[in-house]
Amino acid sequence: MKNREHNVIECSFGPIGRSGGRAVIPGFGPRMKDVDGRDLEIHALYHKTHANPELVPQKPGDPFYWNFLEMEFDTRDEDPAIGLRLRNLIDAPSEKPRGGSGLETVASSTGRVARSRLKAFKTLPSADVQFSTQEGKTLRATRSGKEGEVGSIGLPDLDPGAIFIATAWDGSCVRATVLTSMGV
């Protein structure tokens, strides 16, 4: 499923047990609100009774259990591809996914929309880099490359012109850098 407000892909594996899933909530469907009010887009459903998010009944003879979530993350393109599909062990990769359509998307269509951007910079090589506000609130983290490079990063929680701190730790040294966010 995809959280439509924040563009976050969620895979929910609640306590389904050996006898199948819990009952679906009222209003369950391809576009719905969860019990906490989140707008969701449901792509596939793993359920004892229902074959897909439209709640079409399972066909007689179909496997009772689907065994795994096939996850594909292809980083060869500039905008990496993401594929998530429900499969049974008997399914060939070329077969239609079970439980609905699966999810095919690219990285740029996921995550919250950036209000500002961090310009690429250099710090300690191969280090953990944590970004925080001047008040100490953690914003996010990443790793620097072999030469200390940190690529441009979108920042959903900061307006352009916000000052924040990047703290790099390579296991023995620390380097802090004061940065200013820029417009997207």
Backbone bond lengths (Angstrom), bond angles and torsions (degrees), N, CA, C in turn:
res aa  C-N    CA-C-N  psi(-1)  N-CA   C-N-CA  omega(-1)  CA-C   N-CA-C  phi
1 M - - - 1.445 - - 1.516 108.49 -
2 K 1.324 115.00 160.68 1.459 120.26 179.46 1.521 108.83 -126.18
3 N 1.323 115.77 126.04 1.454 122.92 173.57 1.523 105.82 -72.68
4 R 1.326 117.06 113.74 1.463 120.85 -171.44 1.525 113.47 -74.15
5 E 1.328 118.57 -24.22 1.465 120.09 179.68 1.525 111.48 -72.28
6 H 1.326 116.13 -45.13 1.464 120.60 -175.12 1.527 113.05 -106.02
7 N 1.338 118.20 1.93 1.472 122.39 -178.78 1.521 112.20 55.19
8 V 1.329 116.37 39.36 1.455 122.04 -179.73 1.526 108.49 -101.79
9 I 1.327 116.70 130.02 1.458 121.63 176.19 1.519 107.56 -82.89
10 E 1.322 116.57 128.87 1.456 121.89 -179.87 1.521 108.84 -122.23
11 C 1.316 116.48 137.40 1.458 122.11 172.82 1.514 106.06 -117.63
12 S 1.314 116.49 111.64 1.456 121.46 -174.40 1.517 109.31 -102.30
13 F 1.312 116.53 119.53 1.458 121.60 178.43 1.525 108.01 -119.72
14 G 1.320 116.33 74.73 1.461 121.39 -179.02 1.513 111.29 -68.47
15 P 1.325 116.95 175.91 1.472 120.78 -178.94 1.530 110.63 -69.94
16 I 1.340 116.35 94.55 1.458 119.16 -175.63 1.519 112.83 -95.64
17 G 1.316 118.97 -24.45 1.454 120.79 175.82 1.523 113.40 67.24
18 R 1.318 116.22 176.90 1.462 122.44 -176.83 1.521 113.08 -74.17
19 S 1.319 118.88 -22.28 1.474 120.10 -175.88 1.522 112.66 -93.39
20 G 1.307 118.05 7.27 1.459 120.40 177.97 1.509 112.04 109.51
21 G 1.313 114.90 -178.65 1.454 121.69 -172.58 1.511 114.21 -78.34
22 R 1.309 113.42 169.18 1.456 120.63 172.48 1.513 108.51 -72.62
23 A 1.309 115.90 167.40 1.467 119.96 176.46 1.526 109.17 -65.05
24 V 1.331 116.25 147.47 1.460 119.45 176.11 1.527 108.66 -75.34
25 I 1.326 116.61 153.40 1.462 120.30 -178.25 1.528 110.22 -76.13
26 P 1.330 117.82 156.20 1.470 119.67 175.77 1.531 110.07 -57.45
27 G 1.327 116.25 136.94 1.456 120.97 -179.67 1.516 114.20 85.91
28 F 1.353 117.22 5.69 1.462 120.45 -179.41 1.522 109.83 -61.91
29 G 1.329 116.32 137.63 1.455 120.75 177.99 1.506 111.28 177.02
30 P 1.340 117.37 -177.06 1.462 121.40 -176.82 1.530 114.19 -57.00
31 R 1.324 117.92 -35.70 1.477 122.49 173.50 1.517 106.10 -126.59
32 M 1.317 115.93 120.49 1.464 119.69 -172.76 1.519 110.89 -153.72
33 K 1.329 115.04 172.42 1.460 122.11 171.16 1.519 107.13 -107.71
34 D 1.332 116.42 134.11 1.453 120.89 176.63 1.529 108.65 -76.12
35 V 1.325 116.82 173.55 1.464 120.76 -178.65 1.523 112.11 -61.45
36 D 1.341 118.01 -23.77 1.465 121.16 178.85 1.527 112.60 -94.85
37 G 1.343 117.47 8.07 1.457 121.19 175.62 1.517 115.79 92.32
38 R 1.349 118.29 -3.75 1.470 120.85 179.45 1.523 110.39 -67.09
39 D 1.343 116.17 135.70 1.464 120.77 172.26 1.520 108.00 -77.66
40 L 1.338 116.25 124.00 1.457 121.53 -177.51 1.517 111.54 -122.66
41 E 1.314 114.84 149.50 1.461 123.62 172.09 1.530 105.08 -117.55
42 I 1.331 117.10 112.89 1.461 121.90 -175.67 1.524 109.30 -93.36
43 H 1.326 117.19 124.43 1.466 121.69 -178.27 1.518 112.72 -100.72
44 A 1.323 118.21 -32.38 1.461 121.19 -178.70 1.521 108.87 -151.55
45 L 1.325 115.17 153.13 1.464 121.30 -178.64 1.519 109.30 -134.18
46 Y 1.332 116.87 128.25 1.462 124.04 174.40 1.522 105.37 -101.97
47 H 1.330 117.89 108.46 1.458 120.11 -174.03 1.520 110.65 -154.09
48 K 1.324 116.45 146.79 1.465 122.49 -179.07 1.526 112.22 -63.27
49 T 1.310 117.52 -40.20 1.465 122.50 -171.97 1.519 113.20 -98.58
50 H 1.318 117.11 -36.73 1.466 121.80 -172.33 1.529 111.18 -104.79
51 A 1.348 116.17 140.34 1.463 121.57 -176.83 1.524 113.62 -89.95
52 N 1.350 117.52 -16.50 1.465 119.98 -175.76 1.526 110.16 -164.03
53 P 1.335 118.38 175.45 1.466 121.14 -178.84 1.532 114.18 -61.97
54 E 1.336 118.07 -20.92 1.476 120.89 176.22 1.525 111.16 -78.00
55 L 1.346 117.12 -0.66 1.464 125.71 178.50 1.529 113.02 64.75
56 V 1.331 116.44 31.86 1.464 121.37 171.96 1.526 107.18 -66.06
57 P 1.350 118.44 134.04 1.473 120.01 -179.05 1.536 112.48 -61.86
58 Q 1.333 115.64 148.42 1.464 120.68 173.90 1.525 109.23 -60.32
59 K 1.335 117.72 144.14 1.464 122.05 177.77 1.525 109.63 -82.61
60 P 1.342 117.00 143.36 1.472 119.02 174.39 1.530 109.72 -59.03
61 G 1.306 117.10 136.78 1.458 121.32 179.09 1.513 114.69 93.28
62 D 1.330 118.22 -16.65 1.467 119.31 175.90 1.525 108.93 -69.39
63 P 1.338 117.76 149.01 1.469 119.03 178.86 1.530 110.69 -56.38
64 F 1.331 115.24 137.38 1.467 120.29 -179.75 1.521 110.88 -67.02
65 Y 1.325 116.24 -38.14 1.463 120.02 -179.39 1.513 110.72 -117.26
66 W 1.308 116.03 139.32 1.463 122.15 169.40 1.515 104.68 -100.21
67 N 1.294 116.14 135.64 1.448 119.25 -163.92 1.523 117.40 -92.40
68 F 1.322 118.15 -20.98 1.465 115.64 -176.38 1.523 111.83 -159.60
69 L 1.328 113.97 162.23 1.454 122.21 172.62 1.524 106.58 -99.86
70 E 1.330 116.21 114.19 1.463 121.31 177.27 1.526 107.25 -79.61
71 M 1.330 116.73 123.51 1.462 121.40 -178.59 1.520 109.08 -120.28
72 E 1.312 116.28 128.23 1.456 122.00 -179.54 1.528 108.65 -126.19
73 F 1.330 115.78 124.06 1.458 121.98 177.68 1.527 107.00 -126.46
74 D 1.311 116.81 102.60 1.460 122.41 -175.42 1.525 108.96 -103.55
75 T 1.324 115.99 106.66 1.468 121.70 -174.82 1.529 113.12 -95.74
76 R 1.339 118.07 12.60 1.470 119.74 -178.24 1.525 112.60 -68.59
77 D 1.325 118.26 -33.76 1.464 120.90 179.52 1.523 110.58 -85.95
78 E 1.330 116.06 162.05 1.464 120.85 178.12 1.525 110.67 -59.90
79 D 1.338 116.86 -36.56 1.463 122.28 175.98 1.531 106.95 -107.95
80 P 1.350 118.27 94.54 1.460 121.50 -173.03 1.530 113.56 -56.04
81 A 1.337 114.83 143.67 1.466 122.19 179.84 1.523 110.09 -89.66
82 I 1.336 115.41 145.22 1.459 122.76 178.57 1.519 107.41 -126.74
83 G 1.333 116.74 130.20 1.458 121.55 175.83 1.516 109.97 -133.51
84 L 1.331 117.19 128.90 1.463 122.72 178.31 1.523 107.97 -128.94
85 R 1.353 116.66 126.09 1.459 120.88 -176.58 1.519 110.36 -142.43
86 L 1.338 117.14 139.75 1.457 121.78 172.20 1.522 107.98 -82.91
87 R 1.333 116.93 132.44 1.464 122.16 -178.24 1.527 110.59 -135.21
88 N 1.331 114.30 159.63 1.451 122.84 168.24 1.520 106.10 -109.48
89 L 1.313 117.45 154.91 1.466 120.34 -178.85 1.522 112.68 -59.50
90 I 1.331 118.18 -22.98 1.466 121.03 -179.50 1.526 112.48 -84.13
91 D 1.327 118.30 -8.90 1.468 122.19 -176.01 1.527 111.87 -79.76
92 A 1.329 114.93 137.08 1.467 120.52 171.79 1.529 108.43 -80.63
93 P 1.332 118.43 151.35 1.466 120.22 178.73 1.526 113.58 -56.90
94 S 1.318 117.08 -25.53 1.471 120.46 -178.88 1.530 113.21 -81.37
95 E 1.336 117.78 -11.34 1.464 120.52 -179.05 1.520 111.56 -74.72
96 K 1.331 114.24 155.97 1.462 120.95 177.45 1.534 108.74 -62.61
97 P 1.330 117.76 136.75 1.468 119.62 178.15 1.528 111.29 -61.11
98 R 1.294 115.92 154.62 1.469 121.42 176.38 1.527 109.28 -87.03
99 G 1.307 116.21 163.24 1.452 121.33 173.43 1.513 115.90 77.68
100 G 1.322 117.56 5.81 1.463 120.22 -177.86 1.508 110.48 132.00
101 S 1.308 116.52 -143.65 1.461 120.52 -172.50 1.517 114.58 -92.25
102 G 1.295 119.80 -14.04 1.454 120.28 -168.33 1.520 108.28 71.73
103 L 1.297 117.15 -173.04 1.467 121.34 -179.32 1.520 108.75 -133.73
104 E 1.315 116.16 123.71 1.468 123.02 175.58 1.529 106.22 -122.60
105 T 1.324 116.94 120.87 1.461 120.17 -178.00 1.527 109.46 -153.59
106 V 1.307 117.09 -176.77 1.466 122.63 175.16 1.530 108.45 -124.69
107 A 1.317 115.79 157.36 1.463 121.24 -175.01 1.524 112.92 -56.53
108 S 1.337 117.60 -37.50 1.466 120.00 -176.23 1.524 112.87 -66.49
109 S 1.330 118.06 -16.75 1.467 119.83 179.18 1.521 111.64 -95.28
110 T 1.324 116.93 8.94 1.459 120.67 177.66 1.527 109.44 -115.70
111 G 1.310 115.12 159.94 1.457 120.35 177.85 1.515 113.08 85.61
112 R 1.300 114.24 164.05 1.460 120.40 -178.36 1.516 110.95 -70.59
113 V 1.316 116.65 151.69 1.463 122.20 -178.79 1.529 109.64 -72.44
114 A 1.323 115.45 131.84 1.472 120.71 -179.46 1.527 110.65 -74.14
115 R 1.344 115.73 132.86 1.474 121.38 172.90 1.515 110.67 -90.76
116 S 1.340 115.82 -24.75 1.463 120.71 177.68 1.522 108.18 -147.52
117 R 1.325 115.85 178.59 1.458 120.73 -175.38 1.521 109.40 -138.88
118 L 1.323 115.01 145.51 1.457 122.62 173.35 1.521 107.62 -94.22
119 K 1.308 116.68 126.99 1.466 121.74 176.02 1.534 108.47 -71.79
120 A 1.325 117.72 144.37 1.463 121.57 177.89 1.532 109.98 -56.35
121 F 1.332 116.50 145.10 1.465 120.87 178.77 1.527 109.10 -151.32
122 K 1.342 116.05 173.78 1.467 121.75 178.57 1.515 109.48 -116.67
123 T 1.340 114.16 146.87 1.456 121.82 177.50 1.531 107.42 -147.99
124 L 1.314 118.40 -153.70 1.462 121.38 178.73 1.530 110.41 -63.99
125 P 1.327 117.95 140.48 1.465 120.43 177.99 1.532 112.22 -67.29
126 S 1.321 115.91 145.56 1.476 123.55 174.48 1.527 112.03 47.23
127 A 1.314 116.28 50.56 1.465 121.65 -175.66 1.526 111.30 -117.95
128 D 1.333 115.20 154.38 1.463 120.87 168.20 1.522 106.40 -76.79
129 V 1.328 117.40 130.98 1.464 121.58 -178.01 1.522 108.32 -122.44
130 Q 1.332 115.76 118.55 1.465 121.54 179.87 1.520 109.20 -108.73
131 F 1.325 115.99 133.48 1.461 122.20 178.12 1.520 108.34 -105.26
132 S 1.338 116.66 132.41 1.465 120.71 179.49 1.525 110.12 -143.03
133 T 1.332 114.59 159.56 1.463 120.08 176.11 1.523 108.69 -73.83
134 Q 1.325 116.56 170.27 1.466 120.91 176.79 1.522 111.08 -61.99
135 E 1.333 115.95 -25.00 1.463 120.90 179.66 1.528 111.99 -84.22
136 G 1.329 117.55 -4.02 1.461 121.34 177.01 1.522 115.46 97.58
137 K 1.331 118.79 1.15 1.470 121.14 179.15 1.532 109.47 -73.51
138 T 1.337 116.52 124.21 1.458 121.27 179.52 1.520 110.14 -68.91
139 L 1.336 116.54 133.30 1.460 122.42 178.81 1.520 111.51 -100.25
140 R 1.314 116.78 -47.00 1.460 122.90 -178.95 1.516 108.25 -175.37
141 A 1.329 116.39 -179.89 1.462 121.13 178.27 1.526 108.95 -148.01
142 T 1.326 115.49 163.87 1.463 121.91 177.62 1.523 107.62 -157.77
143 R 1.324 117.15 -174.04 1.465 122.71 173.11 1.516 108.58 -119.36
144 S 1.319 115.87 142.94 1.466 119.66 173.79 1.526 108.55 -83.48
145 G 1.334 115.76 157.51 1.457 121.28 179.17 1.517 112.32 -78.29
146 K 1.331 115.88 -177.43 1.471 122.20 -177.95 1.520 113.28 -60.13
147 E 1.326 116.55 -27.19 1.472 121.31 179.25 1.533 111.61 -100.87
148 G 1.331 117.35 8.08 1.458 121.21 -179.64 1.514 114.49 88.06
149 E 1.333 117.15 6.85 1.464 120.37 -176.81 1.537 111.37 -75.90
150 V 1.329 114.38 139.36 1.463 123.28 172.18 1.523 105.15 -125.79
151 G 1.321 116.66 119.98 1.459 121.03 -177.24 1.514 112.42 -72.80
152 S 1.306 115.65 170.76 1.462 122.27 177.04 1.525 109.51 -61.09
153 I 1.324 117.25 137.11 1.463 122.70 -175.25 1.524 109.39 -131.01
154 G 1.336 117.23 134.88 1.458 121.95 173.54 1.519 110.95 -76.75
155 L 1.323 116.22 141.99 1.470 122.12 -177.60 1.529 109.58 -123.79
156 P 1.329 118.46 103.92 1.461 120.12 -177.44 1.526 114.36 -74.24
157 D 1.319 118.21 -19.80 1.467 120.94 -173.75 1.521 114.80 -101.22
158 L 1.323 118.45 0.51 1.466 120.35 -176.31 1.519 111.43 -124.87
159 D 1.330 115.38 137.26 1.461 120.68 173.60 1.527 108.97 -79.03
160 P 1.338 118.19 157.07 1.464 120.25 174.73 1.530 110.11 -55.90
161 G 1.331 116.16 141.00 1.459 121.36 -179.56 1.515 114.14 91.45
162 A 1.335 117.92 -2.90 1.464 120.63 179.30 1.526 109.79 -73.05
163 I 1.316 115.74 139.11 1.464 121.28 178.08 1.519 107.93 -95.30
164 F 1.333 116.25 133.48 1.458 120.67 177.01 1.519 109.31 -145.15
165 I 1.333 116.02 172.32 1.462 121.87 -173.24 1.523 109.62 -119.92
166 A 1.332 116.33 132.03 1.465 122.70 172.97 1.522 107.08 -105.25
167 T 1.327 116.74 120.89 1.460 121.55 179.26 1.523 108.67 -113.27
168 A 1.333 116.81 118.06 1.463 122.37 -179.54 1.526 109.39 -103.25
169 W 1.336 116.46 138.52 1.461 123.14 179.13 1.523 107.49 -135.39
170 D 1.337 116.87 119.47 1.469 120.18 -178.17 1.524 112.98 -104.16
171 G 1.314 117.67 10.08 1.462 122.17 -178.91 1.512 112.89 104.43
172 S 1.344 116.97 -19.92 1.461 120.08 177.41 1.524 112.72 -139.47
173 C 1.327 117.88 -24.53 1.469 121.57 -179.59 1.525 110.30 -124.28
174 V 1.338 114.51 153.43 1.465 121.58 176.38 1.519 108.02 -123.91
175 R 1.341 115.75 140.40 1.463 120.23 173.43 1.525 107.30 -136.99
176 A 1.321 116.48 126.13 1.468 121.59 176.28 1.521 108.59 -107.41
177 T 1.325 115.08 138.81 1.462 121.54 -179.68 1.519 108.60 -131.20
178 V 1.323 117.29 130.63 1.465 121.41 176.02 1.524 107.49 -89.07
179 L 1.328 116.21 127.70 1.466 122.38 -176.68 1.521 110.40 -127.05
180 T 1.310 116.62 159.51 1.463 122.62 176.07 1.522 108.19 -123.78
181 S 1.328 116.49 130.44 1.466 120.02 179.71 1.521 110.16 -72.59
182 M 1.322 115.83 152.04 1.459 121.42 179.86 1.526 109.41 -122.34
183 G 1.312 117.07 167.73 1.457 120.98 179.72 1.514 112.10 -66.28
184 V 1.314 115.52 155.06 1.463 120.07 178.25 1.488 108.08 -80.25
